[in-house]
């Protein structure tokens, strides 16, 4: 916090100094002694240039320190391109770029741009340069202030490299998950089929114990196949879905309800849409449908024993987002279990209680995050129902 305060103070001081110079018009007549004292003690690097020759006339202590020079004799008489690489950040040749900036300065009160200088050890410094024409003791000069952007650039580059590395790693993991889950299904189905053939062929010779063991083996193969199918679904989010486009949320909800209609009829459930006007979203249509299908299906599955499921869907406008909520009156969730819900293959109940692979909510989280949103659960505890809520950004920035 102290560092931020100091840097901010330096910037404010320097900007104030530059503003003061500009307010007195282009031809400033500065008292030599006062100017020299202020100029030399400025905490940011400041230099003076001769517009006629393009050479450095002076450099304050902060500028010498930045360039790792011992005294002004090492820079006076040289030109900016003499202590710069051949090319600048915009691709222009340093010598030509310097002349272009000097010409442009004849028509304006100040000029700012990025420039690369070389310290005495050859280290590249990315600087924000601000130039102002001044007159000192009847001599027309250019005053320049440098602001060092090198650390910022280095930090941005490090973040970019880490982001690219993470994206590459995630893509490789998703591809690996897809290949493994896809290729494993064929031998797994073969195992399940042969186990069933063996069970039928040996039907008359199997004891109750061996028959139970065969049943466990077949059931295990079947459950593993279901998990591989779910893993395939998870790996396909963002890879196999339809491209992003403006998609009506209501269309995705209605399609999800059509897929779930047999389950709704079976459980005699009531699903209410509390909003009459649903927003437009910038989303992958099939992934948005899968999101609603998983969340509504989850609410239908975990209902109170002996009670028909009651599910409601609502949306409201918040700052910069649409907030969707799918609420139920089901079995609820203990708050300490919230963090486990959206992890792959995490289950809060045994398979004998509720079927499933424990990947549906992980798919929901992946879809929401891919669309720039966030998903969470709200519940007062077991037996008190729960709400699965997520936010997605507006389809159009004008909605904000």
Residue pairs with C-beta under 8 A, 6 or more apart in sequence:
10 43
10 44
11 147
13 42
13 43
14 42
14 43
14 44
14 145
14 147
17 38
17 42
18 110
18 130
18 132
18 145
21 28
21 132
21 134
21 143
22 109
22 110
22 132
26 109
26 133
27 133
27 134
27 135
27 140
28 134
28 135
28 136
29 135
30 134
30 135
30 136
32 136
32 137
35 136
39 46
39 58
39 60
40 60
40 61
41 60
41 61
42 60
42 62
42 145
43 62
44 62
44 145
44 146
44 147
45 59
45 60
45 62
45 63
45 65
45 66
45 145
45 146
45 148
46 59
46 60
46 62
46 63
46 143
46 144
46 145
46 146
47 56
47 58
47 59
47 60
47 63
47 75
47 143
47 144
47 146
48 56
48 57
48 58
48 59
48 136
48 141
48 142
48 143
48 144
49 55
49 56
49 57
49 80
49 131
49 141
49 142
49 143
49 144
50 56
50 57
50 141
50 142
51 102
51 105
51 133
51 140
51 141
51 142
52 140
53 79
54 79
54 80
54 98
54 99
54 102
55 76
55 77
55 78
55 79
56 75
56 76
56 77
56 78
56 79
56 80
57 76
57 141
58 72
58 76
59 67
59 69
59 72
59 75
59 76
63 75
63 146
64 70
64 71
64 72
64 74
64 75
66 119
66 125
66 146
66 148
67 75
67 83
67 117
67 119
67 120
67 125
68 119
68 120
68 121
68 123
69 75
69 120
74 120
75 83
79 95
79 98
80 94
80 98
80 115
80 117
81 94
81 95
81 98
83 117
83 118
84 94
84 115
84 116
84 117
84 118
85 94
85 116
85 118
85 124
86 93
86 94
87 93
87 94
88 94
88 97
88 114
88 115
88 116
89 114
89 115
89 116
89 126
90 97
90 114
92 100
97 115
101 111
101 113
101 131
102 142
104 111
105 111
105 131
105 133
105 142
106 133
109 132
109 133
110 130
110 131
110 132
111 130
111 131
112 128
112 129
112 130
112 131
113 128
113 129
114 126
114 127
114 128
114 129
114 149
115 126
115 127
115 129
116 124
116 125
116 126
116 127
117 124
117 125
117 127
117 146
118 124
118 125
119 125
124 150
125 148
125 150
126 148
126 149
126 150
126 153
127 146
127 147
127 148
127 149
127 150
128 146
128 147
128 149
129 144
129 145
129 146
129 147
130 144
130 145
130 147
131 142
131 143
131 144
132 142
132 143
132 144
133 140
133 141
133 142
133 143
134 140
134 141
134 142
134 143
135 141
174 235
174 238
174 239
175 235
177 231
177 232
177 234
177 235
178 232
178 235
178 236
178 239
180 231
181 228
181 229
181 231
181 232
181 235
182 228
182 232
184 228
185 225
185 228
185 229
188 221
188 224
188 225
188 228
189 225
191 221
192 218
192 221
192 222
192 225
195 214
195 217
195 218
195 221
196 218
198 214
199 206
199 211
199 214
199 215
199 218
206 214
223 351
223 357
226 357
227 345
227 357
227 359
229 357
230 357
230 359
230 360
230 363
231 344
231 359
233 359
233 363
234 344
234 359
234 362
234 363
234 366
237 287
237 363
237 366
237 367
237 370
238 287
238 366
238 370
241 284
241 286
241 287
242 284
242 285
242 286
242 287
243 284
244 282
244 283
244 284
244 371
245 282
245 283
245 284
245 285
246 280
246 281
246 282
246 395
247 280
247 281
247 282
247 283
247 284
247 285
247 288
248 278
248 280
248 281
249 278
249 279
249 280
249 281
249 288
249 315
249 322
249 324
250 273
250 278
251 285
252 283
252 285
252 288
252 289
252 291
252 292
253 273
253 278
253 292
253 313
255 289
255 293
256 289
256 290
256 292
256 293
256 296
257 264
257 271
257 296
259 289
259 293
260 293
260 296
260 297
260 300
263 269
263 297
263 300
264 271
264 300
267 300
267 303
267 308
267 309
268 308
269 300
269 303
269 308
269 309
269 310
269 311
270 308
270 309
270 310
270 311
271 296
271 311
271 312
271 313
272 310
272 311
272 312
272 313
273 312
273 313
274 312
274 313
274 314
275 313
275 314
275 315
278 315
279 315
279 317
279 322
279 394
279 395
280 395
280 396
281 288
281 322
281 371
281 392
281 395
282 371
282 393
282 395
283 371
283 392
284 370
284 371
287 367
287 370
287 371
288 367
288 371
290 363
290 367
291 364
291 367
291 368
291 390
292 313
292 326
294 360
294 361
294 363
294 364
295 326
295 364
295 388
296 311
296 313
296 326
297 360
298 360
298 361
298 388
299 309
299 311
299 326
299 327
299 328
299 330
299 388
300 309
300 311
300 328
301 354
301 355
301 356
302 328
302 330
302 331
302 354
303 309
303 310
303 328
303 329
303 330
303 331
304 329
304 330
304 331
304 383
307 329
309 328
309 329
309 330
310 328
310 329
311 326
311 327
311 328
312 326
312 327
312 328
313 324
313 325
313 326
313 327
314 324
314 325
314 327
315 322
315 323
315 324
315 325
316 322
316 323
317 323
318 391
319 400
320 393
320 394
320 400
321 373
321 391
321 392
321 393
321 394
322 391
322 392
322 393
322 394
323 389
323 390
323 391
324 389
324 390
324 391
324 392
325 387
325 388
325 389
326 387
326 388
326 389
327 385
327 386
327 387
328 385
328 386
328 387
329 385
330 385
330 386
331 382
331 383
331 385
332 379
332 380
332 381
332 382
332 383
332 384
332 385
332 386
333 341
333 348
333 377
333 379
333 381
333 382
333 386
334 379
334 381
334 382
335 379
335 381
337 348
338 376
338 377
338 379
340 346
340 348
341 348
341 361
341 377
342 361
342 362
342 364
342 365
342 375
343 362
344 358
344 359
344 362
345 357
345 358
345 359
345 362
346 358
346 362
347 356
347 358
361 388
364 375
364 388
364 390
365 375
368 374
368 375
368 390
368 392
369 375
371 392
371 393
372 392
372 393
373 390
373 391
373 392
373 393
374 390
374 391
375 388
375 389
375 390
376 388
376 389
376 390
377 386
377 387
377 388
377 389
378 386
378 387
378 389
379 385
379 386
379 387
394 400
